[in-house]
Amino acid sequence: MRCKECGEGARDETLRYCENCGAKMPPPPPPGAIRRTTTGVGAVTTGRTRSTAAARAIPARDEAEDTDPGLHAAALPKAPPYDGPVWLAHVPGHSPSVVGVGLLALALVLFIFGGVGSFWSLVVVIGGWLVTARELREAGQRHALVDWVPDSLLQPAVPALFSVVVAALALRMLGLGVTPMLWLGGAALLGYDQYRKVYAGPKGWSRLFEPRALLRGTAPVALVGVALCLLSLFLTWVPTGTTRSAGPVPLAPAELRVVDAPIPSDDFLYNLTEESYDKGWDQSFSVAMELLLLGVLGLMALRPEVPRPEWLRFAPIGVVALGLVWTLVNGGLLLGPVLFLVGLAAMGFAAVYGAFTREA
């Protein structure tokens, strides 16, 4: 506190008159008030003399903190800029798997759930939703549609199995057209992305499987057998049904009749009311049989050191038996079923040899 007349600083703030000139000193600040000084440091006044309690120095408040809100925004941390591929810049999670799921969803919409059947369409929808949730969670992004999904449903096995199912469905939809290309593109993106994330690496599934094992021993025989079975599904299994009419011709005289007039099997209105199965893919449970055949190759590709139940070595024989029953129920004496049986015979030889010659 300084005198207003001579400017002399008072040693004791309790004095009412200046010790130098005798002028009246200004009243002391109330207790607890911050006294500003020229050095930018304020002291908290307590009403006590300096001899009894020393004042505590605190930093002066910067006026710019209240007047310039832009400083707060500049102080916030910013996310690092995206430096990946340009075509993934605006994709959720910047994930190729999300793009693949989008292509599969577009293929389902274009085919109105008729390409792979209602059941497998539902499997693709649920599996694609789970894969998208996993990709967003791995990227640290949040969305109301996937945030509530529990972590137990987002294990690495989910995208791995989903990629296998999508690949099998893409093989079933193989052909010329927009929809087959969408299936093929979606399966390729999923397989490429999930191979890097789930299969490759020291902690990936590559520690469990060895694809080169399919080229040793009797495994190549089973590999050729599976290839023949899958090829046979593209061939004719059941002759295309035709309906013949021997009734009168509409809008014609009653005596005019047409005998044995076949209705063309490619008639759109006819196909809406009459089912005409032709290829092996059109038979019931064809995709399930395909997955079983691929599962046999997966069992044969397991590394020897991977623990497994003892009964699992007889699983390929069970798949061959199911394939034989399925062929007898759905096939006829045509090229497709015959070729399928040839493939089953090759698989059966490799399955029996592997089951009964395995070392205990």
ZIKA-V913532 format. One record per backbone hydrogen bond with DSSP energy under -1.0 kcal/mol. CO is the residue of the C=O (numbers start at 1). NH is the residue of the N-H. Records with the same first field share a line. If there is no record, write none. Layout:
# ZIKA-V913532
CO: NH ; NH
This chain:
# ZIKA-V913532
1: 10
8: 3
12: 15
16: 25
23: 18
30: 33
33: 45
35: 43
37: 40
40: 60
42: 58
43: 35
45: 32
49: 52 ; 53
56: 44
58: 42
62: 65
63: 67
64: 68
68: 71
69: 73
70: 74
71: 75
85: 88
86: 89
91: 94
95: 99
96: 100
97: 101
98: 102
99: 103
100: 104
101: 105
102: 106
103: 107
104: 108
105: 109
106: 110
107: 111
108: 113
111: 114
117: 121
118: 122
119: 123
120: 124
121: 125
122: 126
123: 127
124: 128
125: 129
126: 130
127: 131
128: 132
129: 133
130: 134
131: 135
132: 136
133: 137
134: 138
135: 139
136: 141
143: 146 ; 147
146: 149
150: 153
151: 154
155: 158
156: 160
157: 161
158: 162
159: 163
160: 164
161: 165
162: 166
163: 167
164: 168
165: 169
166: 170
167: 171
168: 172
169: 173
177: 181
178: 182
179: 183
180: 184
181: 185
182: 186
183: 187
184: 188
185: 189
186: 190
187: 191
188: 192
189: 193
190: 194
191: 195
192: 196
193: 197
194: 198 ; 199
195: 200
198: 205
199: 206
201: 204
204: 207
205: 208 ; 209
208: 303
210: 213
211: 214
212: 215
213: 216
216: 219
218: 222
219: 223
220: 224
221: 225
222: 226
223: 227
224: 228
225: 229
226: 230
227: 231
228: 232
231: 234
232: 235
233: 281
235: 280
236: 336
243: 263
245: 261
247: 258
253: 256
256: 249
264: 267
267: 271
268: 272
270: 274
278: 237 ; 238
280: 283
283: 286
285: 289
286: 290
287: 291
288: 292
289: 293
290: 294
291: 295
292: 296
293: 297
294: 298
295: 299
296: 300
297: 301
299: 302
301: 210
303: 306
309: 312
310: 313
311: 314
312: 315
314: 318
315: 319
316: 320
317: 321
318: 322
319: 323
320: 324
321: 325
322: 326
323: 327
324: 328
325: 329
326: 330
327: 331
332: 334
334: 338
335: 339
336: 340
337: 341
338: 342
339: 343
340: 344
341: 345
342: 346
343: 347
344: 348
345: 349
346: 350
347: 351
348: 352
349: 353
350: 354
351: 355
352: 356
353: 357
